[in-house]
Amino acid sequence: MKFREEVIPNHRIAYMRRVGPYGPANSEVMEPLKKWAKEKGLFKSAAILAISQDDPKTTKPEHCRFDACIVLPDNYQLDDSIDEGELSGGKYLIFEVEHTDKAIQEAYTKIFPILFSNGYQLENKPIIERYIAEVTDNPFSEICVPIKP
């Protein structure tokens, strides 16, 4: 599995949150976020992010937080229809993965052995699934794994 290093800058984001077990139900916020972004003219010009905020090994499934996000332009004025936050940037390993449930699940089983066998250490931040505007109609996504500098 190929990967590359990338420094992701801090980003201002708009997001919708779902609390509950991770899985197919995450679309309950991802689809409304995409609809909102299309209505606001942001969909084709920004990255869409999927962020699982909690480790399901240490957090009860009913308390796991999933955020569907879009990176905002610096000067974009939000209204009260969506939450605003900041993505803390840093150094990441980027893995390009086919955008299917099976391929993404398989990638997660391979990522951590690759990370550690190459001498990387995991940073205490959430892993990000990133969909670049040109990629949203493409069958690939990126899994961005935070690493210590």
C-alpha positions in Angstrom: 0.0 0.0 0.0 1.5 3.3 -1.1 1.6 6.4 1.1 3.1 9.9 1.1 3.8 12.5 3.8 1.9 15.7 3.8 1.7 18.7 6.1 -2.0 19.7 6.3 -2.5 23.3 7.4 -5.1 24.3 9.9 -8.5 24.7 8.3 -11.6 26.5 9.1 -14.5 24.0 8.6 -18.2 23.7 8.6 -19.5 20.5 10.0 -22.5 18.3 10.9 -22.2 15.8 13.8 -23.8 12.5 14.4 -23.4 10.6 17.7 -23.8 6.8 17.6 -22.1 3.7 16.3 -19.9 4.3 13.3 -20.9 2.7 10.0 -23.5 3.2 7.3 -25.6 5.6 9.5 -22.8 8.2 9.1 -24.5 9.1 5.8 -27.2 10.7 8.0 -24.9 13.7 8.2 -22.7 13.3 5.2 -25.5 13.6 2.7 -27.1 16.7 4.3 -23.6 18.3 4.4 -23.1 17.7 0.7 -26.5 19.1 0.0 -25.8 22.2 2.1 -22.4 22.6 0.4 -24.0 22.4 -3.1 -26.6 24.9 -2.2 -23.9 27.3 -0.9 -21.7 26.8 -4.0 -18.9 25.2 -2.0 -19.1 21.6 -3.1 -16.8 21.6 -6.1 -14.2 24.0 -4.6 -13.4 22.5 -1.3 -12.4 19.2 0.4 -15.0 17.1 2.1 -13.8 15.5 5.3 -15.1 12.5 7.4 -13.8 12.6 10.9 -14.4 9.8 13.5 -13.7 11.7 16.7 -13.5 8.7 19.0 -11.8 5.4 19.2 -14.5 2.7 19.2 -12.2 0.4 21.2 -12.3 2.9 24.2 -15.6 4.7 23.6 -19.0 3.0 23.8 -20.6 2.9 20.3 -23.6 5.1 21.4 -21.1 7.9 22.4 -18.9 7.8 19.3 -18.9 11.2 17.4 -18.7 11.4 13.6 -18.3 14.7 11.9 -19.0 15.4 8.2 -17.1 18.5 7.3 -16.2 20.8 4.5 -13.1 23.1 4.4 -14.2 26.7 4.1 -12.5 29.6 2.3 -11.0 32.1 4.8 -13.5 34.9 4.0 -16.7 32.7 3.8 -19.4 34.0 6.1 -21.4 31.1 7.7 -25.0 31.4 8.8 -26.6 29.6 11.8 -27.6 26.6 9.6 -24.4 24.7 10.3 -21.7 24.4 13.0 -18.2 25.9 12.5 -14.9 24.5 13.8 -11.2 24.3 13.1 -9.2 21.4 11.9 -5.9 21.3 13.6 -3.3 20.7 11.0 0.0 18.9 11.2 2.0 16.1 9.6 0.0 13.2 8.1 0.6 10.0 6.1 -1.8 10.0 3.1 -3.1 6.7 1.8 -5.1 6.7 -1.4 -7.9 4.1 -1.2 -10.7 2.9 -3.4 -13.9 4.5 -2.1 -15.8 1.3 -1.1 -16.6 0.1 2.3 -14.6 -3.1 1.8 -11.5 -1.3 0.5 -11.6 1.3 3.3 -12.0 -1.4 6.0 -9.2 -3.4 4.5 -7.0 -0.3 4.4 -7.5 0.3 8.1 -6.1 -3.2 8.9 -3.0 -2.4 6.8 -2.3 1.2 7.8 -1.1 0.7 11.4 1.4 -2.1 10.6 2.8 0.1 7.8 3.0 3.1 10.1 4.9 1.3 12.8 7.2 -0.8 10.5 8.3 2.5 8.9 9.2 4.1 12.2 6.3 6.5 12.4 4.4 7.3 15.6 0.8 8.1 15.7 -0.2 11.7 16.8 -3.1 12.0 19.2 -5.5 13.4 16.7 -8.4 11.8 14.7 -7.8 10.1 11.4 -9.4 12.0 8.5 -11.0 10.6 5.4 -10.6 13.3 2.7 -12.4 13.7 -0.5 -11.0 16.5 -2.8 -13.5 18.3 -5.0 -12.1 16.5 -8.1 -12.2 13.2 -6.3 -15.9 13.3 -5.1 -17.0 11.9 -8.4 -14.0 9.6 -8.5 -13.8 6.2 -6.9 -10.9 7.1 -4.6 -10.6 8.8 -1.2 -7.6 9.6 1.0 -7.1 8.3 4.6 -5.0 10.9 6.4 -3.2 9.5 9.5 -1.7 12.0 11.9 1.9 11.4 12.8 4.3 13.0 15.2 6.9 15.3 13.6 
